[in-house]
Amino acid sequence: MIPTVVIAWRPNVGKSTLFNRLAGRRSALVSDMPGMTRDRKEAEAMLRGRNVRLIDTAGLEEAAPETLAGRMRASSATAVGLADLVVFVVDARAGITPAAAHFAAWLRRQNRPVLLVANKAEGRAGAAAALEAFALGLGQPLAVSAEHGEGIADLMGEIADRLPPPVEDAAEDADRPLKLAIIGRPNAGKSTLLNRLLGQERMLTGPEPGLTRDAVASLLTDAQGRSVELVDTAGLRRRARIEAPVEKLSVSASLEALKMAEIVVQVVDATEITAEGGLHDQDLQLAKLVEREGRGLVIVLNKWDAVADRNLTRRAAADRLESSLAQLKGVPVVTLSALTGAGTDRILPAAWQVHALWNTRVATGELNRWFETALARHPPPLVDGRRLKLRYITQAKARPPTFIAFGTRAEQTPETYQRYLVNSLRENFALPGVPIRLQFRGTTNPYADT
């Protein structure tokens, strides 16, 4: 079970700003106007190696239950009841008010662990003012400034230390949905595809480009009973053509959805693929963006029912991918018609297959045996007349597979030799179509200055 961390107290103490800092992204709207947050906002975050569910709440204020403020308070109280840890945020500049003392006493009665945070504590004066929060009886206050990022690292450490011990539950981890974003240029058929996968008219569709303006998430269960979180996004096009403020917000939401996804399905209008040029340049730029973000990719050639010469179109797309997207060699390509449904049953299996590769871990011994063979086949080149000495390699993490090679002057390894090692890695360990990160770290000679 992912632990739940609830951020609570009255409006305009900086709860949403702190929420965004901890989440690592701008998930909640923030403003100088009090009461911007009226509903609970949730996000998953990684804090010191622990996955947590963050909940940003509306303000806790005394109000009649039938009023808006009263309903907001009830919603916040419900969130506190779900918490494994409550982060009680006070305004260090405003001092400790009777209302703060009242709700601190209320929190103690909820039998929930509480971490007291004094926000807006910039500089020495702010840190001194934060000490007044001792009077609330909730322990030592932690001084932070959410707006300026001061003290956030210490706050993350405190939250991680106060959470219940992690429970290793492979079955529960397997139940977590696959996060899959659908991206593409306007009018490529993204919303039609999502509706087809869901089996309902969840999204507006039509011939007009740009109907989808926000990133919209939907849950489905595939034929094997696995959960998938599908996110439909607004169309992405060349930056120079984005003018309207609404479209700028839509593009921002789409890019945020891409960064939060595990696997990206890129929808391409197959009717626009030409024998001379292959895929559109903007489609290739989107694919390269996915690779830079380190996400798994599945390319979908949509509107396949309207393609006249399918063999020619398939060959033109494959040639362009091979020549212009070498960093994702072997990326899966699915042809389908979202309108008729033909071929849509192949998308989720392809996405799960890429997800498995994206999570690949290679044993260190097997990895170094490959490394020795690769170095023997093509020794590292000379750099400034001196040979590089690459000694060993290890996998730092998966999602995407990330490797670190160590050796003398390893950081000077030429880009061409780096590509050789990446291609050999991909081929030897069967990692087609997923980003591979290969980093190089040199060793320090302790006698260099003697």
C-alpha positions, 0 to 999 in steps of 0.5 A: 500500500502506498502511504498517504501524506496529507497537507492541511491547514487554512487557506493561503499558507502555501499548501498548494505551492508546497504540494507542487514542490514535493510532487516535483511538478505544477499539479495544483493551481496556485495564486495569491487569492485565498481559497484557490483549492476547493477539492482534494488534489492528488499526485504520486511522488518519490520522496527519498526513495519512497513512493507516496500519495500526496493530497493537497486539501482545501482550507480547514476553517470553522463554518456551517456544514451547508456552506461552501467553506463547511463542505471544503472543511469536511472534505479536508477532514476526510482526507486527514482520516486517510493519512499515514502522515499529516503535514500541518502547514502554518504561516511563519510570518503570520504567527500562531493564531487561536484558530491554529491552536484550535485545529492543532488540538483537533489534529491531536485527537485524530490519532494521526502522525503529524509533521509541523511545517512553518512555511514562508520562513525565508532567511534568518528572520523567518527561521526565528519566527518559525520557532513560535510554532512550538506552542502548538504542541505538535513537536519541533517545527520544520522551517521551509519556504515552499516558494523559494525551495528552502528546506524542501530537501530536509522536509522530504527526508523528514516525511520519509523517516516518519512513514510506516515501514514499506511493505513488499507486496509484489501482487499489489505492485502488479496491480498498479496501472500501466501509465500510458499516454497517447500523443500525436499531432492534431487530428491524428485520431488520438481521441478516436483511438482512446474511445475505441480502447475504452469501448465508449464515447469518452472523448469528443471526436470530429473532423475539426483539429484541436477538439481535445484541450486537456490531458484526460485520464481514463482507466481500463482493464485489458483482456488479461485483467491488468489495469491501464491508465490511458491519458489522451492529450491535446495535439502537439505541433510545431512551437512556432505555430502555437499562438493562442493562450488556450493552446499553450496551456493544452500543449503544456498539459500534454508535455506534462502527461508525457513526462508522467507516463511510462509508455507512450503511444504515438499516433501518426496519420498514415495517410500523410506518409509519403514515399519520398519523405516517409514520416512527417518531420514533426512526428519524428521530433515527437518520437525523439522527445519521447526518447529524451524523456526516457519513456517506452514508445509504441508508434501507431500508424492510424487510418490504415483503412484509408491507405491506398498502397500499404506496402509502400507506406509501411516501407517508407515509414520503416526507412525513415525510422531507421535513418532518423530514429536510430536511438530507438532502433526496433521500436514497435509499429502497429498499423490500425484503424481507430475508426473501424477498430481493425488492429486496435487489439494489438496496441496494449500487448505491444505496450506491455511488451515494451514496458517489460523491456523498459523495466529490464535489469541485467545481472552484473556478471553477465553485463561485464562478460558482454563488456569485455567481449565488446572492448576486445572486439573494438578497443576504445580509441585514443583520446589526445594520444592516450588510450582510454581504459574502460574497466567495468560496467554496472546497471544503475537502474531500470525504467529506462535501462541505465548503465554506468561504465567506469575507467581511466578517463572514461568521461572522455569516451567519444560519442561514436564509441558510446553509440557502438556500446549502446547498439551492442548492448541493445543487440546482445540483451534484446532491448529493441525500441527502448531508450538506453542510458549509458554514462561514463565515470572516470577514476581519480589517480591519487598520485596525480599531483605528487 
